[in-house]
Amino acid sequence: MSMKTSVATWVWKSKNRLRRVVTHASRRVTRRPRIIASLTSYPPRIGGVHVAIQSLLAQRVLPDRIVLWLCEQDFPNRERDLPQSLLDVLAHDVVIRWVPENLKPHKKYFWALQEYHDDIVILFDDDLVYPNTCIADLMAMHERFPKAIAATRTHLMMFDEDGSLKPYDQWMYEAPAHHPQLVGKPSMRLFATTGFGTLFPPRIMPQATFDEETIRRCALNADDIWLKVMEVVARIPVVSATTNQLIDMMPVGEAMAQRRFTYVPDTQDVALCHDNAESGGNDVILADTLADSKVRKLLDGDFTQLVRDDELDGIIGA
């Protein structure tokens, strides 16, 4: 790195730290709710998590705190097992929290939603570079619909002619990218993929969300499925915050002008989506969860009927 580049980087970092301090102080004075950005990681992807964090520190609307939840079993020597690139971004508002239980992807929400229950918690993944309007888009939608979960990336659950729920891989992925009219329409039928930026208002999730025993029994590898079921238990709708979703997962050539998200390099070989979405794992996990006696009692109704929203068929032309 040249001297000129080093100086420019130092200046940017200094300005960024100052902006963060001023923003946090302003929110305290005005008593505005804190924004907590929550994410998790594990050894195969820990080398790139600093890239995701840096993109969150460059948001137009800054989080008050970024919390990275790491399992002690994954990093037995704690900070000594972490890359310097991650340690370099730690600060008063970027912290690591060590947890004893390996709840896999559930780590990004399980403790955050309980500890920061009076704050706005936004979930992120460790393998994405986030556009600098991501939090602003979510907050704008939250202000319009404070009782809904606002999500950056949403799928539309689809149904067969007999009314049964179609398999996950037959849902309409990235639905608002195809049908922008879906943005700003809260619905039980929308499915949030939480790691792309999903906002949870204070105290919105039911206590059953944190039933570790049932999570392990039914949905340990699928936090999005588990959270959707708990949203339906509490009758919490999802609202899409933007059409600008992860276009990389759509067929080549579709909505290319909207491409704003990129993956952190070398993170997708170990992604859970390969097993869950692409191999039918989500369908198995959803069926297992809905068949659980505890969950059946909590739902107090048929899941498929509870998520139906035929009004959306008029928007998508079904």
N, C-alpha and C positions, 0 to 999 in steps of 0.2 A: 504494500500500500504506500502511495506517495505521500510526501509531507502535506501537499495541498489537500489530498483526499482525507488524510487524518484530521486536519484542522476542520474541514467541512463537516466531517462526521461528529467531531467534538462539539461544534457549534450547534448542529442539529439536536444532538442529545441534550445539550444544556437548555436549549429553547423548549424541547419537549418536556423535560423535567419541570421547568418553570410553569409551563402551561398546565401540567397535571396538578401542581401544588395550588395554583390559583383556582382551578376548576373545583378541586375538592373543598377548598376553603369557602368558595362561593356557595356551594351546596349546603355546607354546614350552616352558614349564616341565614340562608333562605329556607332552611329546614326541608329541602327537597329530598325525596327518597334517594338512598344510595343505589348505585348500579354496581352489582357484583358480577364480574365475568368469571365463569367457572369452567374448568376443563381438567382432563386427566391425561395420563400417558403411561407407557410401560417400556421396558428396555428396547425392543426393536425400533421404537419411534422416538425415543427420548432425544436423539441427536438433532432432530429438526424442530422440536417444540418451540424453541426460541423464535423461529420465524413466524409461527402463528401468533405468539405473544407480541412480537414487535408490530405486527399488523393491527393488533388490538390497541396498542399504545399510540397508533397513528390515526385513531378514529376521530371524526369531527365531533362526535359526542363521546367523551371519554368515560370509561368505567372508573368508579372510585377505587375499586380493588380488583386485581386479577388473582385468582386462587387456583393453583395447580395442585390437585390431589394425587399423591403418590402412595403406593402401597409399600410398607416396610419390607415385605417379603421379596418384592421385585428389586429393591435397592438396599440390601442389608447393611451397607456402610453409609447409608443416607447420602449426604452431600458429596462425600468422597467418591461415590459411584456416578455422579452426574457430570455431564460435559461442561467445560468452561463456558461454552457459548450460552448455556442456560444460566449458569451462575452469574454471568455478566449482566443479565437483564433483571435480576432480582433487585427489589428496592422496597421502600416503605409501602408502596401500593402494588407490588408484584411479589407474592409470597408462595411458598411451598407449604402444604399441610400434609403431614404424614399420618396415614391411617393403618390400623393393624389388619383389617379385613380386605381380602382381594375380591371386590365386587365387580371386577372387570369394567365394562363401560358404564355401569351404574355409578361408579365413583364420581363421575362429573356432576351428579345432582344429589346423591344420597345424603351427604353431610351438608352440602351447601344450602339446600332448601330447608333443612332443619335449623342450622346455625344462624343463617341470615334470613329468618322467617319474616322479619319486618322490612326487608329490602327487596328490590327488584333483582332477580337472579336471571342471568342470561347464560345459556349453555353453549359451549363451543367445542369443536374437535381440535386435536393436536396436529392435524395433517393438512390444514387449509391456510391460505393467505386470504385474509378477509378484506373486501373493499372498504374504503374509509367511511362509507355511508351506512354500513351494516347496522350499527347500534342506533343511529339516528332514525333509520327506517322503522326499526322495531319500536323505538320509543314513540314515534309519531302514531303508529297503529295502536299502541297501548293506551295512549291518551284518548283515542277515539273509542276503544273497547276495553275498558279497564278490567272487565270480568272474563276476558278471553285470554288464551295463550297465543301470543303473536309469534309467528314463525317465518323465517326467511325462505325455507324450502319445504314445500308441501306436496303430497300426493293426494289424488282424489280416489277414494275407495269406490270400487265399481261392483255392480251386481248383475247376476244372470237374470234371464227372463222369468225364472221361477222365484226371484227375490232373494236367492242365496248370495252370499258374499263371494266374489271371485277370488282366486288365488292372488297373492301379493304381486307376482310378476305380471298380472293382468290389470293392475290398477293404473290409473293415468299418472305417470311420473311427471313431476314438474308441471302440474296442471295449470297454474297461473301463467306460466311462460307460453302455454298454448292458448289460454283463455284469460286475458287480463281482467275481464269482468269479475273473476273470482277474488281478486284482491279487495280486501275490505269487507268481505262477506263472512262473518263468523258462522261456522257450521260444525256439527259433530262428525260430518263425513270427511272433513279434511284431516289428513294424517301428517303430523310434523316429524320430520327427520331432525332430531334435536341438535345435533352437533354443528349444523350450519348457521347457528344463531337462532335460539328459541328463548323467548322472554316469558318468565313466570312471574306474575304479580305476587305481591306479598300474601302469604298464608293461603294460597289458592288450592294446593293439593291436599287430598284427604290423608289422614294419618296412616291408612292402610298402604299408602305408597311406600312406606319405610318398613314394611314387613320383610325383613331379611330372609327369614326361613322360606317364605313363599316365593320370593325372588329366586333364591337358589334352586328351589324345587321346580319352578316353571320357566323362568326366563332369564337365566344368568347371562346369557350371551346376547340378549336383545333388549336393551334399555328402552328403545323407541316403542316396541310392542307393549312392554310393561306400562310405560307411562301413558300410552293411548288407552289401555284398558282402565287405568286409574282415572283418567280424564272422563271416560264414559261413566264410571262409577259415580263420580261427583257431578256429572252432566256439565262439564266444562267444554265449551266449543273452542276450536282452533280458528285463527284468522290469519290469512296470508298477508305478509307485510309488503311484498314486492313481487314483481315478475322476474327480477334479476336473480335467478337461482343458478345452481351449478349445471351449466349447459354441457360440461364435459361428459355427463352421464346420459345425455340425449343422443339420438342418431346424428351422425355427422351432417352438417348443413342446416340443421334446424336452429332458428333463433340465434345465429352466430353473433349478431350485433349486440346481443345482451350478455355476452361472455364477460364475467367480472371475477369469478372465483377461479383460483388455480390451486392445485395440490402442491404441498411441500414436496420437493423431489424425493424419490425413493421411499415413499411411504405406503404405496398401495399393494405391494406384494403380500402384506400381512393384514389387509383390511378385513374386518368381520363381514362386510357386505358380500364378499365372495361366497361365503357359506350361507348367510341369512337370506339375502334377497335373490341371489342367482341360483341357489341350489334348493330352494324351497324350505329353507330352515325357518323363515319367518312364519310360514303357514303352520308348521309343526308346533312352534313355540306358542303361537296365538291359540291353536286348538288346545294345547296342554293347559294354558293359562285359563281359558274359558271353561275347561272341564274341571278345574280345581274347585273343591267344595267351598272353600273360603271365598273365592272370587265369585262363584255363582250366587252366593248369599249377598255379597256386596252389590252386585249388579242390579239385583231385583228387577230383572227383565231380560229380554233376549238381546244380545249384543248387536246382532245384525239389524234388528228393528230400531234399536236406539241410535245407531249411526246413520240410518237412512235419511236422506234429505233430497226428495225427488225434485224440489225446486231447482236444484243445481243442474238437473238434466236439461232444462230449458236453456241454460247458459252454454252447455257444452254440445248441445244439439243431439243428445242421445234419444 
